[in-house]
């Protein structure tokens, strides 16, 4: 298929639905912003996730399989990690504290695990406690199957909602045509568990024979962003599309988000794999990016430290190496801005309990966003 | 049986085990205490439970079946309560906020419910949200069966542990010989559920055919005190014994607390119903009261407002109409004090988020414990 068809596809997209596209809302480069970045944890490689402890120290996951505790200017490598399958996009990934961490000490993390039958690995979720410089009380809460040596799409962001449910994403592991639409298979799903790893009895597919009962929604490609909306408590995600078609979604129980049946993206080769962008019974994204920005990490700003950004959504761009600020009105993106252009591949973004926003940038480290003085 | 036998029983108790008894540790009347009480919510009848909202207002349950919201000096009666079976010791009882109430708005309460088959009622647990002056989103999470017209032993204190599990007590409903030792029957139990009412899959009796799977421990009589230890996170309870033998217990999964097979109490008639106070496979209380104080409500002090009381356990005495302060060392009671003697029947005691301790006293209202100036 020639490039002209791709343009035609985009044309149909633009005219056939009310969704915003790159052509409607371009990411602007602000002339001047009031904030700058300050490197607070230097010399990290791919710091996939960050968690901010009550003592103001930081736990950082290195994709290569290291958990680093950064405290009072010093890095300590934490022992007691499970075996990690490091390959392609997989390794040691996200990290998140339990909402009542101060009382129970539970730390949740995601990783590619080689456990179980078959060569390769698949995404797993574990919780453990930090005792000095090692983990204890390790409990594996989920392990996707089957293992595969494919290096794609582990997903694996972790979030808690206001009810204390644990949500996490697992990408479709490079098996576009068999995983995301099949609730009997792992991959291409958002999962919901109780904080102790048990399956809530009102999960949508608990009564479907053969289904993976931890599944909460399906038809996803590779969600590497997940955050709780600070006002509504809803779980928001974003996911990588193929070429074009990265999406933002609000996760609803039992819903099908359409991958790969519907998509605003095209194959990397430039060919299309689906002619349709909408279908009954499948959810439309809240927003999609064309071209893809390769999003990773996601945070709402609700801190008083950034009055002009309050209510905005921040998303890291791996591909274009900036932090995207999305301004929303009634759950629609009305403006986009490129912050800190050329900072590097932004892997994660979080608002910490101190009210500051932190960015993890590949090959550099963790930056804090501070006012220019 | 004559009184001499009772004395003999007590003598055996005193000599045959290392537990503390009234004879060893008498409740002292302190000469002088640094605190006094201030009536903050007047004109209540039997205010069974209290919950302190983030806006510093108070929700109060009246046993007669009313939920009162006390805010800025004004009482509002909240509508939207379930049908309540008011009889004997039963009615509208405890109330507790979800640990993440600020985000999810869930309020939990216990009540005697007439729902289901049979005359009478039994203890139920509901959660709901407060919208203005009415409840919404009502979800009944548990209802004990069978209904009975007996007026005794509804139990029904509610507490959350640090893991977010919901614990509650149901007394043996005046059926001493059939309920507490039978895990297939409700009553005389401590229960554990997820916050959404589902049964954790690692509850101790989930694989026992016929068992009430919400049960966490059994062999209880009528627990009307339950609180989380601020340091260890363990669930502590107390329960009414018959005549003598009120107990304090730390709740452990699957354990049998012995009622009515073992007890330090005797029948109200003065006769004994069991000769033994200890048995293998049954837990010894951490402490027991002889004579009974008729305990209700329970709170640990960990606020800086009461430096001399820090780490102490407070328990209301219905019978002797004071607040008991228990000083503990290594989980042993080493000293007891009677505070605010003759204040009235102390139904509930809680440390509020403002760091002050509040008492609910029958026929009076809610008192705040404040420093004498």
Interface residues (C-beta under 8 A of the other chain):
Chain A: X99 X100 X103 X104 X106 X162 X163 X164 X194 X195 X196 X198 X199 X200 X201 X202 X233
Chain B: X99 X100 X103 X104 X106 X162 X163 X164 X194 X195 X196 X198 X199 X200 X201 X202 X233
